[in-house]
Amino acid sequence: MLQQIIAIFVLKTSAGFSIFSWIAYLAKDFLEQAYKGSAFFFSDEIVSMHYFFVNTLGVIIFFIAFVQMMYYLGVMQWLIKKFAWFFFKTMNVSGAEAVVAAASPWIGLGESACLVRPYVDLMTESEIHLTMTSGFSTIAGSVLTAYISLGVPPQNLVTASVMSIPASIAISKIRYPETDEPVTRGNVVVARQEKNPPANALHAFSQGAVFGVVVAGQILANVLTIIGLVAAIDGLLIWIGKGFGIHELTLALIFGYVLYPVTFLMGVPRHEILPVSRLMATKLIANEFVAYLALSKNQATSPLSPRAYTIASYALCGFANIGSVGITIGVLSALAPGKAKQIVRLAPSAMICGFLSTMQAAAIAGMLV
């Protein structure tokens, strides 16, 4: 019900679209301030090329430093308390879960978990699973411009991300129901004491920046190795496929057919199911940018119908892909080293739940077009 209300508010009213677009662009503009620091070390030309190492990791380091300063000033504690009360009353989730889920559409997969850094090592398995699922089910304000430049309607991107918040909560809690008592359920009841508390706000910002480098290193290592593993599996599949006369047998091709019935259930017209399912497979194996790029090229040669295009643009709007598993494992493992085994075990399940959240949003959008 909440998803339908959000969809109608954003898709059918100019006020709804304007409000959520403003929030998305505000988050984008704030996070892009980190590019000035990256340009100091590299150059404006390098930054404009949007390399993952230069841009994404730089934004994460800057954002973690900023959040650490907000914790020192007491802003984050106040925010978590407010979210805790509201979401406990409306959706029966903890304050930490609420903050991450609500922030994911605006600041992204890695940064949203950093908002509740002091509480990650106290999270239950259900909370950890939802933290990852909410990140996988949305995109970030910082990448809106890139997708809009490919011709994707901004209202589709904004609405899909916002609609995925309640979907990710519902699907994650079905997959991993809460069996323990979260410490931020209804209120922040644990005041975390740091071993070396900062002397002032600037010191807190500096400490956060140093920790951001640790998180960035974890992300870099995990993404590099996971993408390499996927490439190795594709190479093996291609070699096997040649023996059976199947050319270019890859994970993306296999999942394109696996997702065929799911695409049908989302309401895609019958003659367009296979092209859309292959786009979804591309998003799952590669990433959503590659999938949106393929969608843009497809529209130039053999365009989809308005209904199929709308459903596809919603279904692709999320970070649920194999590479992002490396990012979320890297971030959460750095935030809570003691829970690294749980994080690695839960990450694939969370990615699938995030993928299902975007498909649910796409199906609802298909009902309104």
C-alpha positions as CSV (number, residue, x, y, z in Angstrom):
1,M,0.0,0.0,0.0
2,L,2.8,2.4,0.9
3,Q,4.5,1.8,-2.4
4,Q,1.3,2.6,-4.3
5,I,0.8,5.8,-2.4
6,I,4.4,6.9,-3.1
7,A,4.0,6.0,-6.8
8,I,0.8,8.0,-7.2
9,F,2.2,11.0,-5.2
10,V,5.3,11.2,-7.3
11,L,4.1,10.1,-10.7
12,K,0.7,11.8,-10.6
13,T,1.4,15.1,-8.8
14,S,3.9,17.8,-9.7
15,A,4.5,18.6,-6.0
16,G,5.5,15.0,-5.2
17,F,8.0,14.9,-8.1
18,S,9.4,18.3,-7.3
19,I,10.0,17.4,-3.6
20,F,11.8,14.2,-4.2
21,S,13.8,15.6,-7.2
22,W,15.0,18.5,-4.9
23,I,16.2,16.1,-2.3
24,A,18.0,13.9,-4.8
25,Y,19.8,16.8,-6.4
26,L,20.6,18.3,-3.0
27,A,22.3,15.1,-2.0
28,K,24.1,14.9,-5.4
29,D,25.4,18.5,-5.1
30,F,26.7,17.9,-1.6
31,L,28.5,14.7,-2.4
32,E,30.1,16.2,-5.5
33,Q,31.9,18.7,-3.3
34,A,34.4,15.8,-2.7
35,Y,35.4,16.1,-6.4
36,K,37.2,19.4,-5.5
37,G,39.5,17.4,-3.2
38,S,40.0,14.7,-5.9
39,A,40.8,17.4,-8.5
40,F,43.6,18.8,-6.2
41,F,45.4,15.4,-6.2
42,F,44.7,14.5,-9.8
43,S,43.1,17.1,-12.1
44,D,39.7,18.4,-13.2
45,E,40.1,16.5,-16.5
46,I,40.7,13.2,-14.6
47,V,37.7,13.9,-12.3
48,S,35.5,14.6,-15.3
49,M,36.2,11.1,-16.6
50,H,34.4,9.6,-13.5
51,Y,36.9,6.9,-12.6
52,F,35.7,4.7,-9.8
53,F,39.0,5.0,-7.9
54,V,39.1,8.8,-8.2
55,N,35.4,9.8,-7.8
56,T,33.5,7.1,-5.9
57,L,36.2,6.3,-3.3
58,G,36.9,10.1,-2.9
59,V,33.2,10.7,-2.2
60,I,33.1,7.9,0.4
61,I,36.1,9.2,2.3
62,F,34.7,12.7,2.4
63,F,31.2,11.5,3.5
64,I,32.6,9.3,6.3
65,A,34.6,12.3,7.6
66,F,31.5,14.5,7.5
67,V,29.3,11.9,9.3
68,Q,32.0,11.5,12.0
69,M,31.9,15.3,12.6
70,M,28.1,15.2,12.8
71,Y,28.3,12.5,15.5
72,Y,30.6,14.7,17.5
73,L,28.2,17.5,17.2
74,G,25.3,15.3,18.3
75,V,23.3,15.7,15.0
76,M,23.3,12.0,14.0
77,Q,22.2,10.9,17.4
78,W,19.2,13.3,17.2
79,L,18.4,12.1,13.7
80,I,18.5,8.4,14.6
81,K,16.2,9.0,17.6
82,K,13.6,10.8,15.4
83,F,13.7,8.1,12.7
84,A,13.6,5.4,15.4
85,W,10.4,6.6,16.8
86,F,8.6,7.2,13.5
87,F,9.6,3.9,11.8
88,F,9.0,1.9,15.0
89,K,5.4,3.2,15.0
90,T,4.8,2.8,11.3
91,M,6.9,-0.2,10.1
92,N,8.2,-1.7,13.3
93,V,11.9,-1.4,12.4
94,S,14.8,-0.1,14.5
95,G,16.2,3.4,14.3
96,A,19.5,2.3,12.7
97,E,17.6,0.4,10.0
98,A,15.3,3.4,9.4
99,V,18.1,5.9,8.9
100,V,19.9,3.6,6.4
101,A,16.8,2.8,4.5
102,A,15.6,6.4,4.3
103,A,19.1,7.7,3.3
104,S,19.9,5.0,0.6
105,P,18.1,6.7,-2.3
106,W,19.9,10.0,-1.7
107,I,23.5,9.1,-0.7
108,G,24.0,5.6,-2.0
109,L,25.0,2.1,-1.0
110,G,28.2,2.6,0.9
111,E,27.6,6.0,2.4
112,S,24.2,5.2,3.9
113,A,25.6,2.5,6.2
114,C,28.3,4.9,7.4
115,L,25.5,7.1,8.9
116,V,25.0,4.5,11.7
117,R,28.7,3.6,12.1
118,P,28.8,3.4,15.9
119,Y,25.9,0.9,15.9
120,V,26.9,-1.5,13.1
121,D,28.8,-3.8,15.4
122,L,25.6,-4.1,17.6
123,M,23.2,-4.9,14.8
124,T,21.3,-8.1,14.7
125,E,21.5,-10.3,11.5
126,S,18.1,-9.0,10.5
127,E,19.3,-5.4,10.8
128,I,22.5,-6.1,8.8
129,H,20.5,-7.8,6.1
130,L,18.1,-4.9,5.8
131,T,21.0,-2.4,5.8
132,M,22.5,-4.2,2.8
133,T,19.1,-4.8,1.1
134,S,18.1,-1.1,1.2
135,G,21.4,-0.1,-0.4
136,F,21.0,-2.7,-3.2
137,S,17.4,-1.6,-4.0
138,T,18.2,2.0,-4.7
139,I,20.6,4.3,-6.6
140,A,22.3,7.4,-5.3
141,G,21.7,11.1,-6.0
142,S,25.3,11.3,-7.2
143,V,24.6,9.2,-10.2
144,L,21.3,10.7,-11.3
145,T,22.9,13.0,-13.8
146,A,24.7,10.1,-15.5
147,Y,21.5,8.2,-16.1
148,I,19.5,11.2,-17.1
149,S,22.2,12.0,-19.7
150,L,21.4,8.6,-21.2
151,G,17.8,9.7,-21.7
152,V,16.2,8.0,-18.7
153,P,13.3,10.2,-17.4
154,P,14.4,11.7,-14.0
155,Q,10.9,11.1,-12.5
156,N,11.3,7.3,-13.2
157,L,14.7,7.3,-11.3
158,V,13.5,9.3,-8.4
159,T,10.2,7.4,-8.0
160,A,11.8,4.0,-8.4
161,S,14.3,4.7,-5.6
162,V,11.7,6.1,-3.2
163,M,9.3,3.3,-3.9
164,S,12.0,0.7,-3.1
165,I,12.3,1.9,0.5
166,P,9.2,0.1,1.8
167,A,9.7,-2.8,-0.6
168,S,13.2,-3.4,0.7
169,I,12.0,-3.4,4.3
170,A,9.2,-5.8,3.6
171,I,11.2,-8.2,1.5
172,S,14.2,-8.2,3.8
173,K,12.1,-8.8,6.9
174,I,10.3,-11.7,5.1
175,R,13.7,-13.2,4.3
176,Y,15.3,-12.5,7.7
177,P,12.6,-11.8,10.4
178,E,13.8,-10.0,13.5
179,T,14.2,-12.5,16.4
180,D,16.4,-10.4,18.7
181,E,15.9,-7.0,20.3
182,P,17.8,-4.2,18.3
183,V,19.4,-1.6,20.6
184,T,17.9,1.2,18.5
185,R,14.4,-0.1,18.4
186,G,12.1,2.8,19.3
187,N,15.0,4.9,20.6
188,V,18.8,5.0,20.8
189,V,19.4,3.3,24.2
190,V,23.1,2.8,23.9
191,A,25.6,5.7,24.1
192,R,28.8,4.5,22.4
193,Q,32.0,5.5,24.1
194,E,35.0,5.8,21.8
195,K,38.4,4.8,22.9
196,N,40.0,8.0,21.7
197,P,37.3,10.6,21.5
198,P,38.0,13.6,19.3
199,A,39.0,16.9,20.9
200,N,36.8,19.0,18.7
201,A,34.8,18.9,15.5
202,L,37.8,19.3,13.2
203,H,39.6,16.5,15.0
204,A,36.4,14.3,14.5
205,F,36.4,15.2,10.8
206,S,40.1,14.2,10.5
207,Q,39.5,10.9,12.3
208,G,36.6,10.1,10.0
209,A,38.8,10.8,6.9
210,V,41.5,8.4,8.1
211,F,38.8,5.7,8.7
212,G,37.4,6.5,5.3
213,V,40.7,5.5,3.7
214,V,40.4,2.1,5.5
215,V,36.8,1.7,4.1
216,A,37.9,2.7,0.6
217,G,40.7,0.2,0.7
218,Q,38.2,-2.6,1.6
219,I,35.9,-1.6,-1.2
220,L,38.7,-1.4,-3.8
221,A,40.0,-4.9,-2.9
222,N,36.5,-6.5,-2.8
223,V,35.3,-5.0,-6.0
224,L,38.5,-5.8,-7.9
225,T,38.5,-9.4,-6.9
226,I,34.7,-10.0,-7.4
227,I,34.7,-8.5,-10.9
228,G,37.8,-10.6,-11.7
229,L,36.0,-13.7,-10.5
230,V,33.0,-13.0,-12.7
231,A,35.3,-12.5,-15.7
232,A,37.0,-15.8,-15.0
233,I,33.6,-17.6,-14.8
234,D,32.5,-16.0,-18.1
235,G,35.8,-17.2,-19.7
236,L,35.2,-20.7,-18.5
237,L,31.6,-20.7,-19.8
238,I,32.6,-19.4,-23.2
239,W,35.2,-22.2,-23.5
240,I,32.6,-24.8,-22.5
241,G,30.0,-23.2,-24.8
242,K,32.3,-23.5,-27.9
243,G,32.4,-27.2,-27.4
244,F,28.6,-27.4,-27.8
245,G,28.4,-24.8,-30.6
246,I,27.1,-22.0,-28.3
247,H,28.9,-18.7,-28.9
248,E,29.3,-16.1,-26.1
249,L,27.9,-18.3,-23.4
250,T,28.1,-15.9,-20.4
251,L,26.4,-15.4,-17.0
252,A,24.5,-12.5,-18.5
253,L,23.1,-14.7,-21.3
254,I,22.1,-17.4,-18.9
255,F,20.4,-15.0,-16.5
256,G,18.6,-13.4,-19.4
257,Y,16.7,-16.6,-19.9
258,V,16.3,-17.3,-16.2
259,L,14.7,-13.9,-15.7
260,Y,12.3,-14.4,-18.6
261,P,9.3,-15.5,-16.4
262,V,10.0,-12.8,-13.9
263,T,9.9,-10.2,-16.6
264,F,6.6,-11.6,-17.9
265,L,5.1,-11.3,-14.4
266,M,6.2,-7.6,-14.2
267,G,3.8,-6.9,-17.1
268,V,6.1,-6.4,-20.0
269,P,4.4,-7.0,-23.4
270,R,5.0,-10.6,-24.6
271,H,7.0,-9.7,-27.7
272,E,9.4,-7.5,-25.6
273,I,10.0,-9.8,-22.7
274,L,13.4,-11.2,-23.9
275,P,15.0,-7.8,-24.6
276,V,14.0,-6.5,-21.2
277,S,15.1,-9.7,-19.3
278,R,18.5,-9.4,-21.0
279,L,18.8,-5.8,-19.8
280,M,18.0,-7.0,-16.2
281,A,20.6,-9.7,-16.5
282,T,23.2,-7.2,-17.7
283,K,22.4,-5.0,-14.6
284,L,22.7,-8.0,-12.3
285,I,26.0,-9.3,-13.7
286,A,27.6,-6.0,-14.7
287,N,25.9,-2.9,-13.3
288,E,23.0,-0.6,-13.8
289,F,25.0,1.9,-15.8
290,V,25.9,-0.7,-18.4
291,A,22.3,-1.8,-18.5
292,Y,21.0,1.8,-18.9
293,L,23.6,2.4,-21.7
294,A,22.3,-0.7,-23.5
295,L,18.7,0.5,-23.0
296,S,19.7,3.9,-24.5
297,K,21.3,2.2,-27.6
298,N,18.3,-0.1,-27.9
299,Q,15.9,2.9,-28.0
300,A,17.9,4.4,-30.9
301,T,17.7,1.2,-33.1
302,S,14.6,-0.8,-32.0
303,P,12.8,1.2,-29.4
304,L,10.6,-0.5,-26.7
305,S,7.0,0.4,-26.3
306,P,6.3,3.2,-23.7
307,R,5.0,0.5,-21.2
308,A,8.0,-1.8,-21.6
309,Y,10.4,1.2,-21.4
310,T,8.9,2.5,-18.2
311,I,9.0,-1.0,-16.6
312,A,12.6,-1.5,-17.7
313,S,13.8,1.9,-16.4
314,Y,12.3,1.2,-13.0
315,A,13.6,-2.4,-12.8
316,L,17.2,-1.3,-13.6
317,C,17.1,1.5,-10.9
318,G,19.2,-0.1,-8.2
319,F,22.7,-1.1,-7.1
320,A,21.8,-4.9,-7.0
321,N,24.7,-6.4,-8.9
322,I,27.7,-8.6,-8.2
323,G,30.2,-5.8,-8.1
324,S,28.1,-3.9,-5.5
325,V,28.4,-7.0,-3.3
326,G,32.0,-6.2,-3.0
327,I,31.3,-2.6,-2.1
328,T,28.9,-3.5,0.7
329,I,31.1,-6.2,2.1
330,G,34.0,-3.8,2.1
331,V,32.1,-1.0,3.9
332,L,30.3,-3.1,6.5
333,S,33.4,-5.2,7.3
334,A,35.4,-2.1,7.9
335,L,32.6,-0.7,10.1
336,A,32.2,-3.9,12.1
337,P,35.2,-6.3,11.7
338,G,33.7,-8.6,14.3
339,K,30.7,-9.3,12.1
340,A,32.6,-9.8,8.9
341,K,31.6,-13.5,8.6
342,Q,27.9,-12.7,9.0
343,I,28.2,-9.8,6.5
344,V,29.8,-12.1,3.8
345,R,27.2,-14.8,4.5
346,L,24.2,-12.4,4.2
347,A,25.4,-10.2,1.3
348,P,24.3,-12.5,-1.6
349,S,20.8,-12.9,0.0
350,A,20.5,-9.1,0.5
351,M,21.5,-8.5,-3.2
352,I,18.7,-10.8,-4.4
353,C,16.2,-9.1,-2.1
354,G,17.3,-5.7,-3.4
355,F,16.9,-7.0,-6.9
356,L,13.4,-8.2,-6.1
357,S,12.6,-4.8,-4.6
358,T,13.3,-3.0,-7.8
359,M,11.2,-5.5,-9.8
360,Q,8.3,-4.9,-7.4
361,A,8.6,-1.2,-7.9
362,A,8.7,-1.8,-11.7
363,A,5.6,-3.9,-11.6
364,I,3.6,-1.2,-9.7
365,A,4.8,1.5,-12.1
366,G,3.6,-0.7,-14.9
367,M,0.1,-0.6,-13.4
368,L,0.1,3.2,-13.6
369,V,1.2,3.7,-17.2
